[in-house]
């Protein structure tokens, strides 16, 4: 009976269902602005992984040089020093 139903049980039932755009939600989360702490943590993680890869290549006897993240970080630091001195 209608008298026994909770008052808010069917609240909002007349509105059409709008599905969640999961792609948009994930894109926004992925592209969010990072804090300085988050950026440095990510950089440390990338550099550690790259060092590990270099050690594995060396242990396997493969002589392979690549710039990678270390070169990118060095180049960025070089630009910062140049900009600070100018």
C-alpha positions as CSV (number, residue, x, y, z in Angstrom):
1,X,0.0,0.0,0.0
2,X,1.1,3.6,-0.7
3,X,0.7,4.6,2.9
4,X,3.5,2.1,4.0
5,X,6.1,3.2,1.4
6,X,8.8,5.5,2.6
7,X,8.3,9.1,1.5
8,X,11.6,9.4,-0.5
9,X,11.6,5.9,-2.0
10,X,10.8,6.9,-5.6
11,X,12.4,10.3,-5.4
12,X,14.0,11.2,-8.8
13,X,12.4,8.3,-10.6
14,X,10.9,10.7,-13.3
15,X,14.4,11.8,-14.4
16,X,16.0,10.0,-17.3
17,X,19.1,8.0,-16.5
18,X,22.3,9.6,-17.8
19,X,25.2,7.2,-18.0
20,X,28.6,8.2,-16.6
21,X,31.1,9.2,-19.3
22,X,34.0,7.0,-18.0
23,X,36.3,8.1,-20.8
24,X,36.0,11.7,-19.9
25,X,36.3,11.0,-16.2
26,X,39.6,9.1,-16.7
27,X,40.9,11.7,-19.2
28,X,40.4,14.4,-16.6
29,X,42.0,12.4,-13.9
30,X,45.0,11.5,-16.1
31,X,45.6,15.1,-17.3
32,X,45.2,16.8,-14.0
33,X,47.8,19.4,-12.9
34,X,50.4,17.7,-10.8
35,X,51.9,19.3,-7.7
36,X,55.7,19.7,-7.5
37,X,55.9,16.8,-5.0
38,X,54.0,14.5,-7.4
39,X,56.2,15.6,-10.3
40,X,59.4,14.9,-8.4
41,X,58.1,11.5,-7.2
42,X,57.2,10.5,-10.8
43,X,60.6,11.7,-12.0
44,X,62.4,9.6,-9.4
45,X,60.3,6.6,-10.3
46,X,61.0,7.0,-14.0
47,X,64.8,7.4,-13.4
48,X,64.9,4.4,-11.1
49,X,63.2,2.2,-13.8
50,X,65.6,3.5,-16.4
51,X,68.6,2.7,-14.3
52,X,67.3,-0.8,-13.7
53,X,66.8,-1.2,-17.5
54,X,70.4,0.0,-18.1
55,X,71.8,-2.5,-15.6
56,X,69.8,-5.3,-17.1
57,X,71.2,-4.5,-20.6
58,X,74.7,-4.2,-19.2
59,X,74.4,-7.6,-17.4
60,X,73.1,-9.2,-20.6
61,X,76.2,-7.9,-22.4
62,X,74.3,-5.5,-24.6
63,X,76.2,-2.3,-25.3
64,X,73.3,0.1,-25.9
65,X,73.3,3.9,-25.2
66,X,70.2,5.9,-25.1
67,X,69.4,9.3,-23.8
68,X,66.2,8.5,-21.9
69,X,64.9,10.3,-18.9
70,X,68.3,11.1,-17.5
71,X,69.2,13.1,-20.6
72,X,65.8,14.9,-20.5
73,X,66.3,15.8,-16.8
74,X,69.9,17.0,-17.4
75,X,68.7,19.1,-20.4
76,X,65.9,20.7,-18.3
77,X,68.3,21.4,-15.4
78,X,70.7,23.0,-17.9
79,X,67.9,25.3,-19.2
80,X,66.9,26.2,-15.7
81,X,70.4,27.2,-14.8
82,X,70.8,29.2,-18.0
83,X,67.5,31.0,-17.4
84,X,68.4,31.7,-13.7
85,X,71.8,33.2,-14.7
86,X,70.4,35.4,-17.4
